[in-house]
């Protein structure tokens, strides 16, 4: 009987340790990053407009200046918006938001993402329209963004950096996860900066490699851009669908006792 009691106590202790470990994975502890925000950041790294913009800049004679303006302007803009939102909205929340609140937000955003994917799949919603015969893998040359990329300058590169990194569904969902993950504004600001660093990983990598392997990188990005451009509807359905499922499952797990 005593042995059984000891074994039961050991099992209970191990279970509590696993629960504590799971809690540290799902939330910020000691300056870490929310798993939700990390997943959403990784899902935002490769986007058609960003890839096409970087490709256009690498095609110029002085890509480093354009890429620097693109990254600095976009990073400062999106980072400033994120910092303002997490610090101001975080004031009105409890030091640690209740699991039910986080669950409702995750399920709601997941439903929106999943609904958009379902709408694209069923044809009820129209996705990006492009001419498959166009030799340039990017925005229509007649569009505003296409005209900026066709005649790039440092100010135009900065504007494109801002416009290609406007807050969207994933960014707002990440900010919500960041706010609910910790009561420390320092940690929230750190997470916003880290999220944007991941979001800008592709142009940052291009900037580092531009001075050494510009031609090879340009060729590689063109291949990626062409593939994304011709499969963007399928990519959007897959990404929005997976993120939607992830957020809903995440919310349901938070509701479990």
Secondary structure, 3 states (H helix, E strand, C coil): CHHHHHHHHHHHHHHHHHHHHHHHHHCCCCCCCCHHHHHHHHHCCCCHHHHHHHHHHHCCCCHHHHHHHHHHHHHHHHHHHHHHHHHHHHHCCCCCCCHHHHHHHHHHHHHHHHHHHHHHHHCCCCCCCCCCCCCCCCCCCCCHHHHHHHCCCHHHHHHHHHHCCCCCHHHHHHHHHHHHHCCCHHHHHHHHHHHHHHHCHHHHHHHHHHHHHHHHHHHHHHHHHHHHHHCHHHHHHHHHHHHHHHHHHHHHHHHCC
